[in-house]
Amino acid sequence: MARRVKLSVAKKAVDSTLRRILNYTAEIIIAIILLVVISIPLAFVIPMWFQVVVLGRPRTWVALDPLRWFGLDGALWLTLLLGFVSFVMAYVYILKMKPGVSADAEPEPVEEVVEDEPSEEEDEDREEEVENEEEEVEEEEIEEEEVEEEEELEED
Protein backbone atom coordinates (compact mmCIF):
# COMPACT_ATOMS: atom_id res chain seq x y z
CA MET A 1 0.00 0.00 0.00
CA ALA A 2 2.81 2.42 0.87
CA ARG A 3 4.47 1.79 -2.49
CA ARG A 4 1.31 2.80 -4.36
CA VAL A 5 1.13 6.05 -2.42
CA LYS A 6 4.75 6.87 -3.26
CA LEU A 7 4.19 6.11 -6.96
CA SER A 8 1.02 8.20 -7.14
CA VAL A 9 2.78 11.14 -5.46
CA ALA A 10 5.65 10.84 -7.93
CA LYS A 11 3.22 10.63 -10.85
CA LYS A 12 1.39 13.74 -9.63
CA ALA A 13 4.69 15.60 -9.34
CA VAL A 14 5.67 14.66 -12.90
CA ASP A 15 2.23 15.65 -14.22
CA SER A 16 2.42 18.97 -12.39
CA THR A 17 5.88 19.66 -13.80
CA LEU A 18 4.81 18.84 -17.36
CA ARG A 19 1.72 21.02 -16.97
CA ARG A 20 3.88 23.92 -15.81
CA ILE A 21 6.29 23.48 -18.73
CA LEU A 22 3.38 23.49 -21.19
CA ASN A 23 1.89 26.58 -19.54
CA TYR A 24 5.19 28.47 -19.70
CA THR A 25 5.63 27.46 -23.35
CA ALA A 26 2.11 28.70 -24.14
CA GLU A 27 2.86 32.00 -22.40
CA ILE A 28 6.04 32.45 -24.47
CA ILE A 29 4.20 31.72 -27.73
CA ILE A 30 1.40 34.12 -26.78
CA ALA A 31 3.95 36.82 -25.96
CA ILE A 32 5.63 36.40 -29.36
CA ILE A 33 2.28 36.56 -31.19
CA LEU A 34 1.29 39.68 -29.27
CA LEU A 35 4.65 41.27 -30.06
CA VAL A 36 4.10 40.64 -33.77
CA VAL A 37 0.50 41.89 -33.66
CA ILE A 38 1.45 45.06 -31.80
CA SER A 39 4.27 45.68 -34.28
CA ILE A 40 1.98 46.02 -37.34
CA PRO A 41 3.02 49.69 -37.90
CA LEU A 42 6.56 48.43 -38.47
CA ALA A 43 5.33 46.88 -41.74
CA PHE A 44 6.42 50.09 -43.50
CA VAL A 45 9.44 50.96 -41.41
CA ILE A 46 11.38 47.69 -41.65
CA PRO A 47 11.34 47.40 -45.48
CA MET A 48 12.26 51.10 -45.78
CA TRP A 49 15.15 50.68 -43.35
CA PHE A 50 16.31 47.53 -45.17
CA GLN A 51 16.31 49.30 -48.55
CA VAL A 52 18.08 52.44 -47.33
CA VAL A 53 20.61 50.99 -44.87
CA VAL A 54 21.37 47.51 -46.18
CA LEU A 55 20.92 48.00 -49.92
CA GLY A 56 22.17 51.59 -49.90
CA ARG A 57 19.34 53.01 -52.02
CA PRO A 58 18.71 56.73 -51.82
CA ARG A 59 15.69 57.77 -49.75
CA THR A 60 13.79 58.93 -52.84
CA TRP A 61 14.11 55.55 -54.59
CA VAL A 62 12.58 53.47 -51.80
CA ALA A 63 9.87 51.18 -53.23
CA LEU A 64 7.66 51.15 -50.12
CA ASP A 65 7.32 54.79 -49.11
CA PRO A 66 4.13 55.89 -47.32
CA LEU A 67 5.39 59.49 -47.29
CA ARG A 68 5.44 59.60 -51.08
CA TRP A 69 2.11 57.76 -51.35
CA PHE A 70 0.09 59.59 -48.66
CA GLY A 71 2.13 62.66 -47.74
CA LEU A 72 3.31 63.54 -44.21
CA ASP A 73 -0.17 63.79 -42.68
CA GLY A 74 -1.39 60.66 -44.45
CA ALA A 75 1.62 58.64 -43.29
CA LEU A 76 1.04 59.81 -39.71
CA TRP A 77 -2.65 58.86 -39.85
CA LEU A 78 -1.83 55.53 -41.49
CA THR A 79 0.67 54.72 -38.72
CA LEU A 80 -1.87 55.68 -36.04
CA LEU A 81 -4.56 53.60 -37.75
CA LEU A 82 -2.28 50.56 -37.95
CA GLY A 83 -1.34 51.06 -34.29
CA PHE A 84 -5.03 51.18 -33.33
CA VAL A 85 -5.77 48.04 -35.37
CA SER A 86 -2.89 46.20 -33.72
CA PHE A 87 -4.08 47.34 -30.27
CA VAL A 88 -7.63 46.10 -30.94
CA MET A 89 -6.35 42.77 -32.28
CA ALA A 90 -4.09 42.28 -29.26
CA TYR A 91 -6.93 43.20 -26.87
CA VAL A 92 -9.35 40.76 -28.53
CA TYR A 93 -6.66 38.07 -28.55
CA ILE A 94 -6.06 38.54 -24.83
CA LEU A 95 -9.80 38.39 -24.09
CA LYS A 96 -10.19 35.17 -26.10
CA MET A 97 -7.40 33.40 -24.22
CA LYS A 98 -8.51 30.67 -21.87
CA PRO A 99 -8.22 31.73 -18.24
CA GLY A 100 -6.17 28.63 -17.31
CA VAL A 101 -3.30 29.36 -19.70
CA SER A 102 -1.30 31.42 -17.22
CA ALA A 103 1.15 29.38 -15.13
CA ASP A 104 0.63 31.65 -12.11
CA ALA A 105 -3.11 31.00 -12.07
CA GLU A 106 -2.66 27.27 -11.56
CA PRO A 107 -3.14 26.21 -7.92
CA GLU A 108 -0.53 23.99 -6.38
CA PRO A 109 -1.63 20.34 -6.12
CA VAL A 110 -2.31 19.11 -2.61
CA GLU A 111 -0.60 15.84 -1.81
CA GLU A 112 -2.33 13.41 0.49
CA VAL A 113 -0.15 11.43 2.85
CA VAL A 114 -1.55 8.06 3.87
CA GLU A 115 0.09 6.50 6.89
CA ASP A 116 0.55 2.75 7.04
CA GLU A 117 -1.21 0.82 9.75
CA PRO A 118 1.12 0.08 12.68
CA SER A 119 2.52 -3.42 12.86
CA GLU A 120 1.96 -5.78 15.81
CA GLU A 121 5.45 -5.08 17.15
CA GLU A 122 4.78 -1.34 17.19
CA ASP A 123 1.47 -1.95 18.98
CA GLU A 124 3.25 -4.04 21.63
CA ASP A 125 5.93 -1.38 22.06
CA ARG A 126 3.28 1.30 22.55
CA GLU A 127 1.42 -0.85 25.09
CA GLU A 128 4.65 -1.39 27.04
CA GLU A 129 5.36 2.34 27.03
CA VAL A 130 1.87 3.11 28.33
CA GLU A 131 2.23 0.47 31.07
CA ASN A 132 5.64 1.86 32.10
CA GLU A 133 4.20 5.37 32.28
CA GLU A 134 1.29 4.16 34.43
CA GLU A 135 3.70 2.39 36.80
CA GLU A 136 5.83 5.54 37.10
CA VAL A 137 2.76 7.63 37.89
CA GLU A 138 1.65 5.12 40.57
CA GLU A 139 5.15 5.10 42.13
CA GLU A 140 5.20 8.90 42.26
CA GLU A 141 1.79 8.97 43.94
CA ILE A 142 2.92 6.41 46.52
CA GLU A 143 6.05 8.44 47.25
CA GLU A 144 4.00 11.61 47.68
CA GLU A 145 1.65 9.84 50.10
CA GLU A 146 4.61 8.56 52.13
CA VAL A 147 6.10 12.05 52.29
CA GLU A 148 2.76 13.48 53.46
CA GLU A 149 2.42 10.79 56.15
CA GLU A 150 5.93 11.50 57.43
CA GLU A 151 5.17 15.22 57.62
CA GLU A 152 1.98 14.53 59.58
CA LEU A 153 3.87 12.31 62.01
CA GLU A 154 6.55 14.95 62.52
CA GLU A 155 3.95 17.59 63.26
CA ASP A 156 2.33 15.44 65.97
SEFI-422813 format. One line per 2 residues: number of its first residue (from 1); their letters; for each residue x, y, z of N, C-alpha, C. Coordinates in steps of 0.02 Angstrom, whole numbers, always signed. Example, Ala and Ser with C-alpha at 12.3 -4.5 7.8 and 13.67 -1.06 7.14 Angstrom:
BEGIN
1	AS	+660:-284:+390:+615:-225:+390:+660:-165:+390 | +642:-112:+354:+684:-53:+357:+645:+2:+394
***
This chain:
BEGIN
1	MA	+41:-60:+0:+0:+0:+0:+43:+62:+0 | +97:+62:+39:+140:+121:+43:+175:+134:-23
3	RR	+190:+81:-60:+224:+89:-125:+178:+125:-174 | +114:+107:-174:+66:+140:-218:+61:+214:-203
5	VK	+61:+232:-140:+56:+302:-121:+117:+340:-147 | +177:+310:-140:+237:+344:-163:+236:+352:-239
7	LS	+213:+301:-275:+209:+305:-348:+159:+357:-370 | +101:+361:-337:+51:+410:-357:+75:+481:-343
9	VA	+111:+491:-288:+139:+557:-273:+191:+576:-326 | +232:+529:-345:+283:+542:-397:+249:+557:-464
11	KK	+197:+520:-480:+161:+532:-542:+129:+601:-542 | +100:+621:-487:+70:+687:-481:+123:+742:-489
13	AV	+181:+731:-461:+235:+780:-467:+258:+787:-540 | +264:+731:-574:+283:+733:-645:+230:+767:-687
15	DS	+166:+751:-675:+111:+782:-711:+110:+858:-698 | +120:+877:-637:+121:+948:-619:+178:+984:-655
17	TL	+237:+953:-657:+294:+983:-690:+282:+990:-765 | +255:+939:-796:+240:+942:-868:+188:+996:-882
19	RR	+138:+1000:-839:+86:+1051:-849:+116:+1121:-844 | +161:+1131:-797:+194:+1196:-790:+236:+1212:-852
21	IL	+273:+1163:-877:+315:+1174:-937:+271:+1193:-996 | +215:+1158:-1005:+169:+1174:-1059:+139:+1244:-1051
23	NY	+122:+1262:-989:+94:+1329:-977:+145:+1384:-992 | +207:+1374:-971:+259:+1423:-985:+272:+1429:-1060
25	TA	+272:+1372:-1095:+281:+1373:-1168:+225:+1411:-1201 | +163:+1399:-1179:+106:+1435:-1207:+112:+1510:-1195
27	EI	+135:+1529:-1135:+143:+1600:-1120:+196:+1632:-1166 | +250:+1596:-1179:+302:+1623:-1224:+275:+1631:-1294
29	II	+239:+1581:-1319:+210:+1586:-1386:+160:+1644:-1391 | +118:+1651:-1340:+70:+1706:-1339:+106:+1773:-1338
31	AI	+160:+1778:-1300:+197:+1841:-1298:+227:+1858:-1366 | +253:+1808:-1401:+282:+1820:-1468:+227:+1843:-1517
33	IL	+169:+1809:-1515:+114:+1828:-1559:+91:+1899:-1545 | +85:+1916:-1481:+64:+1984:-1464:+117:+2035:-1486
35	LV	+180:+2018:-1480:+232:+2064:-1503:+226:+2076:-1578 | +213:+2024:-1616:+205:+2032:-1689:+143:+2073:-1704
37	VI	+88:+2059:-1670:+25:+2095:-1683:+33:+2169:-1666 | +64:+2183:-1611:+72:+2253:-1590:+120:+2289:-1637
39	SI	+163:+2253:-1670:+214:+2284:-1714:+190:+2293:-1786 | +125:+2292:-1799:+99:+2301:-1867:+123:+2366:-1899
41	PL	+126:+2423:-1863:+151:+2485:-1895:+222:+2479:-1922 | +260:+2430:-1898:+328:+2422:-1924:+329:+2390:-1993
43	AF	+270:+2374:-2020:+267:+2344:-2087:+295:+2391:-2140 | +292:+2456:-2128:+321:+2504:-2175:+394:+2520:-2156
45	VI	+406:+2524:-2093:+472:+2548:-2070:+527:+2498:-2086 | +516:+2435:-2073:+569:+2385:-2082:+590:+2379:-2156
47	PM	+544:+2373:-2204:+567:+2370:-2274:+603:+2434:-2296 | +579:+2492:-2272:+613:+2555:-2289:+684:+2555:-2261
49	WF	+691:+2535:-2199:+757:+2534:-2168:+803:+2485:-2206 | +776:+2427:-2222:+815:+2376:-2258:+840:+2404:-2325
51	QV	+796:+2438:-2362:+816:+2465:-2427:+867:+2521:-2421 | +859:+2565:-2373:+904:+2622:-2366:+970:+2601:-2336
53	VV	+969:+2565:-2280:+1031:+2550:-2244:+1068:+2491:-2274 | +1034:+2436:-2286:+1068:+2375:-2309:+1084:+2379:-2384
55	LG	+1035:+2398:-2424:+1046:+2400:-2496:+1077:+2466:-2520 | +1077:+2516:-2478:+1109:+2579:-2495:+1071:+2620:-2546
57	RP	+1007:+2611:-2553:+967:+2650:-2601:+956:+2721:-2573 | +952:+2769:-2615:+935:+2837:-2591:+863:+2838:-2565
59	RT	+850:+2883:-2521:+784:+2889:-2487:+728:+2899:-2539 | +741:+2933:-2592:+690:+2947:-2642:+674:+2886:-2686
61	WV	+716:+2836:-2687:+705:+2777:-2730:+675:+2718:-2692 | +656:+2728:-2630:+629:+2673:-2590:+562:+2652:-2620
63	AL	+553:+2585:-2629:+493:+2559:-2662:+431:+2566:-2617 | +439:+2555:-2553:+383:+2557:-2506:+390:+2621:-2466
65	DP	+357:+2674:-2487:+366:+2740:-2455:+298:+2771:-2442 | +272:+2765:-2381:+206:+2794:-2366:+208:+2871:-2369
67	LR	+266:+2901:-2360:+269:+2974:-2365:+255:+2997:-2436 | +283:+2962:-2485:+272:+2980:-2554:+201:+2963:-2576
69	WF	+172:+2909:-2549:+105:+2888:-2568:+51:+2932:-2537 | +58:+2947:-2470:+4:+2980:-2433:+22:+3049:-2408
71	GL	+84:+3069:-2414:+106:+3133:-2387:+122:+3125:-2313 | +145:+3180:-2281:+165:+3177:-2211:+106:+3164:-2165
73	DG	+51:+3200:-2175:-9:+3190:-2134:-39:+3120:-2145 | -42:+3099:-2207:-69:+3033:-2223:-28:+2977:-2192
75	AL	+38:+2983:-2195:+81:+2932:-2165:+72:+2930:-2089 | +64:+2988:-2058:+52:+2991:-1986:-14:+2956:-1969
77	WL	-67:+2973:-2005:-132:+2943:-1992:-132:+2868:-2007 | -97:+2847:-2059:-91:+2776:-2074:-56:+2738:-2018
79	TL	-3:+2768:-1992:+33:+2736:-1936:-11:+2732:-1875 | -48:+2786:-1859:-93:+2784:-1802:-149:+2733:-1812
81	LL	-176:+2729:-1873:-228:+2680:-1888:-202:+2609:-1879 | -143:+2595:-1905:-114:+2528:-1898:-100:+2513:-1824
83	GF	-78:+2562:-1786:-67:+2553:-1714:-132:+2537:-1678 | -186:+2572:-1697:-251:+2559:-1666:-276:+2489:-1684
85	VS	-268:+2470:-1747:-289:+2402:-1768:-249:+2349:-1730 | -185:+2359:-1723:-145:+2310:-1686:-164:+2308:-1613
87	FV	-181:+2366:-1583:-204:+2367:-1513:-269:+2328:-1506 | -317:+2339:-1551:-381:+2305:-1547:-371:+2230:-1556
89	MA	-330:+2210:-1604:-317:+2139:-1614:-286:+2107:-1553 | -237:+2141:-1523:-205:+2114:-1463:-254:+2109:-1405
91	YV	-297:+2160:-1397:-346:+2160:-1344:-396:+2103:-1352 | -421:+2093:-1413:-467:+2038:-1427:-433:+1971:-1415
93	YI	-371:+1966:-1437:-333:+1904:-1428:-325:+1888:-1354 | -311:+1938:-1314:-303:+1927:-1241:-370:+1907:-1210
95	LK	-424:+1938:-1232:-490:+1920:-1205:-510:+1849:-1223 | -490:+1825:-1282:-509:+1759:-1305:-467:+1703:-1274
97	MK	-413:+1722:-1242:-370:+1670:-1211:-409:+1634:-1156 | -394:+1571:-1147:-426:+1533:-1094:-396:+1557:-1028
99	PG	-437:+1561:-975:-411:+1586:-912:-359:+1542:-879 | -356:+1477:-897:-309:+1432:-865:-241:+1429:-899
101	VS	-228:+1472:-948:-165:+1468:-985:-107:+1493:-943 | -119:+1541:-900:-65:+1571:-861:-39:+1521:-810
103	AD	+27:+1516:-804:+58:+1469:-757:+47:+1492:-685 | +41:+1557:-673:+32:+1582:-605:-39:+1568:-579
105	AE	-87:+1560:-624:-155:+1550:-603:-168:+1478:-581 | -123:+1434:-595:-133:+1363:-578:-120:+1352:-504
107	PE	-169:+1324:-467:-157:+1310:-396:-109:+1252:-388 | -73:+1253:-334:-26:+1199:-319:-66:+1137:-300
109	PV	-46:+1078:-324:-82:+1017:-306:-69:+999:-233 | -121:+975:-200:-115:+955:-130:-102:+881:-129
111	EE	-48:+863:-94:-30:+792:-91:-57:+762:-27 | -90:+705:-33:-117:+671:+25:-66:+619:+49
113	VV	-54:+619:+113:-8:+571:+142:-48:+520:+181 | -41:+457:+161:-77:+403:+194:-27:+364:+235
115	ED	-41:+361:+300:+4:+325:+344:-13:+250:+343 | +38:+210:+348:+27:+138:+352:+0:+120:+421
117	EP	-36:+64:+423:-60:+41:+488:-1:+14:+528 | -1:+28:+594:+56:+4:+634:+58:-72:+637
119	SE	+118:-98:+640:+126:-171:+643:+113:-194:+715 | +111:-260:+724:+98:-289:+791:+154:-271:+839
121	EE	+216:-271:+814:+273:-254:+858:+267:-183:+883 | +247:-136:+838:+239:-67:+859:+183:-61:+911
123	DE	+128:-99:+900:+74:-98:+949:+98:-122:+1017 | +137:-176:+1018:+162:-202:+1082:+209:-152:+1115
125	DR	+251:-119:+1075:+296:-69:+1103:+257:-12:+1134 | +205:+10:+1100:+164:+65:+1128:+129:+44:+1192
127	EE	+104:-18:+1194:+71:-42:+1254:+120:-45:+1313 | +182:-67:+1299:+232:-70:+1352:+249:+1:+1377
129	EV	+254:+48:+1332:+268:+117:+1352:+212:+145:+1396 | +150:+132:+1377:+93:+155:+1416:+94:+123:+1485
131	EN	+108:+58:+1489:+111:+23:+1554:+167:+52:+1597 | +226:+64:+1567:+282:+93:+1605:+264:+162:+1632
133	EE	+230:+202:+1591:+210:+269:+1614:+161:+264:+1672 | +114:+217:+1668:+64:+208:+1722:+100:+187:+1786
135	EE	+148:+142:+1781:+185:+120:+1840:+224:+178:+1871 | +254:+219:+1829:+292:+277:+1855:+245:+326:+1891
137	VE	+187:+336:+1863:+138:+382:+1895:+116:+353:+1962 | +103:+288:+1966:+83:+256:+2028:+138:+262:+2080
139	EE	+201:+250:+2059:+257:+255:+2106:+264:+326:+2133 | +255:+376:+2091:+260:+445:+2113:+205:+462:+2163
141	EI	+145:+436:+2151:+89:+448:+2197:+103:+416:+2265 | +130:+355:+2264:+146:+321:+2326:+199:+359:+2364
143	EE	+250:+384:+2330:+303:+422:+2362:+275:+486:+2392 | +230:+519:+2358:+200:+581:+2384:+159:+566:+2447
145	EE	+122:+511:+2446:+82:+492:+2505:+128:+478:+2565 | +184:+443:+2553:+230:+428:+2607:+260:+492:+2635
147	VE	+277:+539:+2591:+305:+602:+2615:+253:+640:+2656 | +191:+640:+2636:+138:+674:+2673:+128:+641:+2742
149	EE	+129:+575:+2744:+121:+540:+2807:+178:+556:+2855 | +239:+558:+2829:+297:+575:+2872:+291:+646:+2899
151	EE	+267:+691:+2859:+258:+761:+2881:+206:+765:+2936 | +152:+726:+2929:+99:+726:+2979:+125:+698:+3046
153	LE	+166:+646:+3042:+194:+615:+3101:+242:+664:+3136 | +280:+700:+3097:+328:+748:+3126:+291:+805:+3160
155	ED	+235:+825:+3135:+197:+880:+3163:+167:+858:+3230 | +148:+796:+3237:+117:+772:+3299:+169:+767:+3350
***
